[in-house]
Amino acid sequence: MQLHKILIALFLLLTVPFVLADENGSAGPEKSALENQHPEGDHGEAHHELSPNAPVIHEIGPLQITNSMVVTIVVALLIILVAQAATSNVQLIPSGLQNFVELLVESLYGFFESILGPDMVKQTFWFFGTIFIFILFSNWFGLIPGLGTIGWAEPGQHNQHITEPLLRGVNADLNMTLGMAALFMVLWLYWSLKAIGVGGFFGHIFNVKGHGAGFFGIFLVVVFIFVGLIEVVSIGVRPVALTFRLYGNVFAGENILETVMALGGPYFGWLAVLPFYVLELLVGLVQALVFALLTSVFTALMCEHHGDEHAH
């Protein structure tokens, strides 16, 4: 199962958000205090929305630990413990936890092999398999009652609205989704250059060869240069799209759950929110699949010529 590569991937997923936290608006004590001094509305009415900022719960020198980072570490440790337990006593005929983990990994491997091909999947499955499992269980872990609903409220609100939750969902923090998207783009560039080289990389984007001579050939070269420039812009937009697609869906889902629970009141809020919990379970699965699928397709599109050469 290449457990050491999975551990490396989890380590990278854990460390990148720590670096980005200070640069992307994590709510420090000073910022939170300023926000609390200016409640919205003329009468200080409670508005049942989660803050997009991840409150800092502890600082170690220049390093700020946010509540979403704590949940990230917990989810990663749980995945590692399950993987260790499933492989600690491997049986020839799997059963129980080993059977479940092998079924999950083999299914994911076959899925990504159909996209990437037999050569690229051997090099990249450690990342795509890890990213799918991590996002899926992070999304589902964020639905546990208490995450986002236990914490500190605005002054005078009498706990009607939690502005700084003690814990919150991993992907409801923009730093986490940006970290995963940035990590993928670095790996995508590495895999692409390794598979097709620098010349093949730019040739794939601009495709200025093989159009013949004469006016029509020169015209096609100019057209493909412009198409290549559009492709460069598309590549630059990919990490932004990956970041905000996952973040927006998870953050919006948390806000929906909190709003519906508040509308249901203290006695019936839990009942009113149950259908939305089922919906969020499905959304968590779909978003994990979408992120892993898009990143694998981006990789396959750039490295497909390399796979064709090996096939022949």
Secondary structure, 3 states (H helix, E strand, C coil): CCHHHHHHHHHHHHHHHHHHHHHCCCECHHHHHHHHHCCCCCCCCCCCCCCCCCEEEEEECCEEEEHHHHHHHHHHHHHHHHHHHHHCCCCCCCCHHHHHHHHHHHHHHHHHHHHHHHHHHHHHHHHHHHHHHHHHHHHHHCCCCCCCCCEEECCCCCCCCEEEECCCCHHHCHHHHHHHHHHHHHHHHHHHHHHHHHHHHHHHHHCCCCCCCHHHHHHHHHHHHHHHHHHHHHHHHHHHHHHHHHHHHHHHHHHHHHHHHHHHHHHHHHHHCHHHHHHHHHHHHHHHHHHHHHHHHHHHHHHHHHHHHHHC
